[in-house]
Amino acid sequence: MLNKQNTYPVGEKVILPNGQEAPLSKAYRNNDLLYLSGALPFEADGTLSKQGIEQQTTLCLEQLGNTLQLEGLARNNIIKLTIWLTDVSHFSGFNKSYTEFFGEHRPARSTVKSELMIPGALIEIEAIATY
């Protein structure tokens, strides 16, 4: 499973909702760290969620959790997250879903307001996990 440098991409190719292959990996392992690409709030059918911030947050975190499982990891392996919100008024709803997902686990975190590359997305979350 590991190459000599313990460095490799994780997961299948990322296919965008329009059918094109994205020029990125779901995650990338480098020794004892797993760098997870930003998760956007896509539904199971590949469409962007039209739900509110709490539901979009949960979708993003579940996607990260699914990627962690590919490497035998869990949410408690996450040590750092970066979150982009499109509206500061969403911070409270985001925090509610975030706390429900992580429970007592408290990874380091940065949260910023920014436009996102996918119109309609209210949030994007990336993570770093440890093995």
C-alpha positions, 0 to 999 in steps of 0.5 A: 500500500505504501511506497518508499516515501509514504507519499501517495494520492488517496481515493479515486479520481475526482469527477466534477458534477459536469463530468470532467475530471478535477486536477486534484486528489481527494487527499494526499498522504505524506508520511504521517500526515493526510492532507484532505482537499477542500470539501464542498456541499455536494449531495450524494447525486453530485449536485450542489446542496441548496440547503442552509449552512447547517446542512451544507456543513454536515455534508462537507464534514461527512465527505471528509469523514468518508475520505478519512475512512479510505485510509482507516482513519476517523474524525478524531484523527483530524488535527487542523481544519480551514473553513471558508464561509461566504457569509459571516452570519452563517458562523453560528449555524456552522459552529452548531453542525461542526460541534455536533460532528466533532463532539469533544474533539477540538482540532485546530481551526481557522475560519474565514469569510470568502467567495467560493469558486462554486456558486451557491456553495455556502462553505468549503472545508479542508483538513489535515489528519494524522495517522 
